[in-house]
């Protein structure tokens, strides 16, 4: 990672795709003049999400022009551009959170309640919104439903369990190794299974050939998706929202379970399809859930922006222990 001097503020920039620790550079810059309809937001905290690292890797290169400033999630204070000056906001709808000042469309800045901490505000979008939308929109969850959540010890997995219980659902939590269940136990799921991503390990509980779950919410993919498919009842749903295993869902998945309804969930697609007003309404549903601890995030570490290489290193080594934040004001 390189550091370029010569101007007044600091930002991260990607000029070529690849592993984040190799592709992200730090540089000084002077913010450009505001365009009509833009706000200047002084970023306070930004989040490093797995989806950021995937974007930096080049997985979405067809829709990601170079160079770009990474980061889709963070909180800041409006410094110029409208009557919102002094207001804490979430500058959404575009990348660019990993810098000290972000210029963004005023229509895509959302006010944050005063009672929400900066740290929780910085993590209130990607995971909480994804989890809540999958349950309330993609699944249309109703009390009494049975669901299966993979990677249940991850930040979003724990969030899904808490939200599902709030909605009156019964949850089977899936983790991939012994020891992870200690984290999940605190959320008190209905059932906990150990299901490694690969191999022929004997599981702590046998999985039924065809189960009775109404839905699976899976972010692992690969062979795990095949095993999870057996837990869904006929006519049930399988919602895929990630590939933590690094492997795609095998083509044999659809031959094995043609009787279930499969769909992908992408937050970006929902947000830009539903529009600003729908997003604002969902944020207003999520804020109280964060306040009450249902949609809150574990914070594993906070790093000044000028120590971004260390933050990325920690993120790559232990992403399941909580969120890594960038303190942009340092």
N, C-alpha and C positions, 0 to 999 in steps of 0.2 A: 504494500500500500504506500502510495506516494503522498507527500504533503507539499503543496505549492504555495508560496508566500507572495505578498505584493499588494493585497487589497484588504478590505476591512472586516468582512464577516466570513464565517466558516460553513462549508457544506460538503456533503459527500456526492461524488459524481461517478457514474459508470460510463466508460467510453468503449468498452468491449465486453462481450458476454463471457461468462465463465464463473468459477467458484468465487464467492463474494470476497473472501480474504485476498484474492488475487486481482479482482476486477474493480473493486471500489477504491477510489482515490479521495483524499481530502484536499480541498483547495480553498483559498481565500477568494472572495468575490465582493463586488459592490452591487446591491440590488438594483435592478432596472427601474425605470419610471413606471408607475402604475398605469395600466390601461383602463379605459372606461369600463365600469362594472366589476373591477377587481378590488380586493382588499389586500392590505399588507398585514400579514399575521406574524408576530414574533413567536416562534415555536418555543414551547416550554419543555415538553417531553414528547418523544416519539417512540414507537414500538418497533422492535425487530421481529417480524413474523416469518414463519417458514415460507409463506407465499412471496415475501420479498426476496428471499434467497432463490426461489424458483424463477422469479422474473429476472433477477440478475444473471442467472445461469444461461438464459437465452431460450427458455422453454416457450415463451410467448414472443419471440423475436419479430414475428410478422406484424404485431400490433404495438411494438415497443421501439420507437425510433431512438437512436443513439445521437448524442449523449443524453443521459437523463439523471435526475436526482431521485434516488429510491425513497421508499417509505409511503405507505398508503394510510397510516394510522398515527394520530398524534393530537395534541392539544396545544393551543397557543392563545395569545391575546392580540386582538385587533389593534393595530397602531395607526392605520390610515385607510381612508377610502369610503367611510360612511359614518352614519350616526352610531354604529356599533363600536366605535373606538373605546377601548378599555374593557370590552366584553371578552370573556373566555369563550372560545369556539372550537369546534371540530372542523378543520378545513378538509372536506371530503371531495370525492369525485375525480381525483387525479393523484398521481404520485408527487413526491417532493417534500415529504415530511422530515427527511434527514438533513435539515439545514436550519440556520438560525432565523432566517426570514423566508416566508413562503408567500408568493402572490397567487391568489386563487379567486375563482368566480364567486362573487358575493352570494349568488343563489345557492351555492353548495357549502356555505358555512353555517353551522348549526350551533346555537347557544347551548352552553353547558350549565346545569343547575349549580348554584353556589355551594350546595352541600356535598357535591361530589369532589373528592380529592383530585389533585392533578394526576397522580399515578393511575387512579381508576378511570379518570376521564381519557387518559392516553390509551387505555386498553378497552374502551367501551364499544368499539365499533366492529372490528373484524370477527372476533370469536363470539361475543354476545349476539351480534346481529345474525351471524351464520346459524348459530344454535337455535335462536328464537324463530327465525324464518323457516328453518327446516321443520320445526315442530308445529308452528301455527299455520304456515302456508303450504309447504310441500307435503306434509303429512296430514294437516288439518286434524291435529290430535284432539281426542275426546276422552273424558274420564273412563278408566277401565281398560284402555288399550294396553297391550303388551309390546314393548320395544326392546331391541338389542342395541347396545352402544359399544362399538369397538374402540380400542385405545382409550379405555375408560379412565386411566390414570393421567391422561394428558389434561392440559388446561381446559380445552373445549370439551373433552369427555366428561370431566367432573361437572362442568357447567351444564351439559346436556342432562346429566342425571338429576341435578338439583332442579332444573327447569321442568323436567318431565314429572318429577314428584309433585311440584307445585301445581301442575295441570291434572294431577290425579292418575298418572300412568304408572304401570308396573315396569321396572327396568331390570334387564339382565345385563350386567357389566362384564365386558371381555377385556382381559389384560393378557400380555404375552409371556410373563415370567413370574415366578414365585417372588414375593416381596412387594410387588406392585400393588397387591391387594390391600396392603396396610393403608395406602393412600386412599383407595376407593372406599374402604370400609366406613370412613368417616361420613360419607354421603348416604350410607345405609341403602344400597340398591336392593332390589328384591332377591337377586341371585348374582353370584360372582363365579366366572369360569376363567381358567387359564388356558389360553389357546395360542401357542407359539406361531410366529409368522411362517416358519418353514420347519421341515423335519417331520419325524414320525413319533414325536414325544407322546407319552401317555398323559391324557388330560385329567385334571382333578375330578371332572364330571363328564360323563359321556354325552356327546351331542346327538340328538335324535335325528333320524334320516329326514323326516319332515316334521318340523316343529309347529308350535301354535302361536308364534309371535306375529303381531300385526305388521311389524316393520323392523328393518335393520337400518341403522345409521352408521355407515362405514367410511372410515378415512384411511384404511390400510391397503385395500386392494389385493392384487396378486392371489396366491393360493388361499389366503385367509378369507377372501370374499367368497370363494367356492364353499368353504366350510360353513361360513355364516349363512349362506343361502339355504342350507338345509334346516335352519331354525325358523324359517318364515312359512307361515301357513299358505295354502293355496289362495291366490288372489291378494296376498299381502304385498307390501311395498319393500323395495330395497333401494335406499337412497345413498349414492356414493358421492362423497365430497372431498376426497383426497386419496393419495397413493403413498402413504408413509413407508410402505415396503419397498418402494421404488419400482415395483412391477405392475404392469397393467392387469386388469381383470381378464382372465383367460376367455377365449372365444367359447370354450366349452361351458362356461357359466350359463349362457342363454339356452344351450341345448339341454342342460341339466334342469333348469328351472324356467321353462317357457311360460309357466302358469303364474308367475309373480310379475308385479309391475315395477320395472326398473327405471330409475331416473338419476341423472347427475344434478347436483346443486352447486351453482357458482354464484357467490355473493355479487360479484361485479355485474353479471348478467341480470340478476333480479333488480339491483339498484337502478341500472340505466334503462330497464324496461318499465319498472313501476313509476319512476320519477321522483322528484324532490318532495312533494307533499306526502307521498306514501312512506318515504324514508323518514321524514320528520315524525310522522305518527308512530312508526315502529320504535324510533329512538325514545319517544316519550313513554312507551311501554317498557323499554329496557332500563331507563335510568332508575326507577324505583327498585327493579330487580337487583341492580348493582348495589344500591344503598342497603338492601336487605340481605346482602351476601349471597344471593342466588346466582347472580351473573357476575360476581366479582372475580378478579384474576389474582393468582399468586404472583408476586413480584420476586424474581430470583436474583435480580441485580440491576443496578443503575450505574451507567457509565457516562462521563462527560463526552461530548461529541468528539473532542480531540483524542479520546481513547477508543475510538470506534474499532480499531483492529482487535483490541482485547475483548470488546463486546462480541464481535463476530466469532472470535475463537471460542468463547464460553458458549455461545449459541450453538456452534457446531458440535460441541462435546456433550452438552447436557440440556437439550431443549425441553425435556419433559418435566423439569423441576420448577417451571414457572416462566413468566415473561421477562425478557431482557429489555430494559428501557434505555434510551439515549436522553441525557439531559442536555438539551440543545443550547441552553443559556450559559454553558460553561465550555 
